[in-house]
Amino acid sequence: MGYCAPDVAAESIVSRTGQGGRDPFGRFAEDPTPPMTLLLAAVGAVVTALLELTVGPYLRIGDATPNLVLVFAVVVTIAVGLEAGLVWAFVGGLALDVIAQRPLGSSSFALLLCVGGASILARSFARLRPIVPIGAVFVLSIGYSMILFLAFGALGAPLPVADPLSTVLPSAVYDAVLAAIVGPLVIAVHDRRMDQERVDW
């Protein structure tokens, strides 16, 4: 019967989004990011920036130094959503710039671009969402460092590095290893919490 098609289409959409309206990215499509989540992202970004600048140097392995704010910005974007990732990138970047006395806005700019890239990768590889942070962090870590090199050069504070790409590769591998550890865990915890909240509601 032709008049039943709209109902069948609606049921098909519900079945594709999964139980409770979940979209392919593991979030609930109709739910915006709660303000408390954004606040926690801002606080977490500041704490992570402090850890990166204080503890990070002691976690150095050879030429590799972890970019903790970047790693968690990408993981948060893929696990929670773009809004939380943008807050993490902006606030964390400003904290890095102020504490490390970098050109103000340079880290935030680079991190915001990386978060945008992470969101695109998450949508492009939705079925591989738990492992997307690994590859995304590796690629975006290189991009993040290269953007900072360009930004520092444009703002009159160039870094004395002959071959930037070979310099940032060890850190990109380090960041990817960190993402492999924390990425799937953060995604699993977030999705479980969202499932529980959905059931309670």
C-alpha positions, -999 to 999 in steps of 0.1 A, spaced: 0 0 0 15 33 -11 1 53 18 22 32 43 55 42 29 62 72 52 56 50 83 80 24 70 106 50 62 103 64 97 107 29 112 138 24 90 154 56 102 148 46 139 163 11 133 194 26 116 200 50 145 198 22 170 183 19 204 172 52 220 180 74 190 217 67 189 235 80 158 263 62 141 289 82 160 278 68 194 260 100 205 223 107 207 215 127 176 188 148 192 207 157 223 229 188 224 260 188 245 250 196 281 265 229 295 281 209 324 300 188 298 313 220 282 323 233 316 341 201 324 359 202 290 371 237 298 384 227 333 399 195 319 417 215 292 433 238 317 444 209 339 458 191 309 477 222 297 493 225 331 503 188 330 517 191 295 540 220 306 550 207 340 549 169 338 552 165 300 590 173 299 596 144 324 576 120 301 600 128 272 613 97 254 643 105 232 631 133 209 594 126 216 574 149 239 537 143 243 511 169 232 486 161 259 462 189 251 460 179 215 456 142 223 427 148 246 411 175 224 409 149 195 397 121 218 370 144 234 359 155 199 354 119 187 340 106 220 317 134 231 312 157 201 325 187 182 312 213 207 331 198 236 362 195 214 361 231 204 358 242 240 388 220 249 409 233 220 402 269 226 406 270 264 435 245 264 452 265 237 449 298 255 462 281 287 493 268 268 499 302 252 496 321 285 516 297 306 544 290 281 544 326 269 537 317 233 522 342 208 486 345 222 461 325 201 487 304 182 480 272 200 443 277 201 442 283 163 462 251 157 441 231 181 408 243 166 419 233 132 429 199 145 395 195 162 377 203 130 398 176 113 390 151 140 353 157 136 356 151 99 375 119 104 350 107 130 322 111 106 341 95 77 350 64 97 320 62 120 320 24 121 357 24 133 350 50 160 367 33 189 400 32 170 397 64 150 416 84 177 448 65 170 451 74 134 435 108 138 459 118 166 490 107 146 480 127 115 467 157 134 497 158 157 519 163 127 495 190 114 494 207 148 532 209 151 535 222 115 508 248 120 527 260 151 560 262 132 542 283 105 524 305 131 556 312 151 574 321 119 546 344 108 545 361 142 582 367 143 592 339 166 605 312 143 620 280 158 655 271 148 647 237 132 662 227 99 637 198 91 604 204 110 588 172 97 614 148 110 615 167 142 577 162 149 574 126 138 586 111 171 561 131 191 533 122 166 541 85 173 541 91 210 508 110 208 493 81 188 503 56 215 487 77 241 455 79 220 455 41 217 455 39 255 430 66 264 409 69 232 389 36 233 386 39 271 371 74 270 347 64 242 335 33 260 330 52 293 311 80 276 289 57 256 280 36 286 271 67 306 249 80 277 232 46 275 225 46 312 212 82 311 189 73 282 175 43 300 169 63 332 152 90 312 
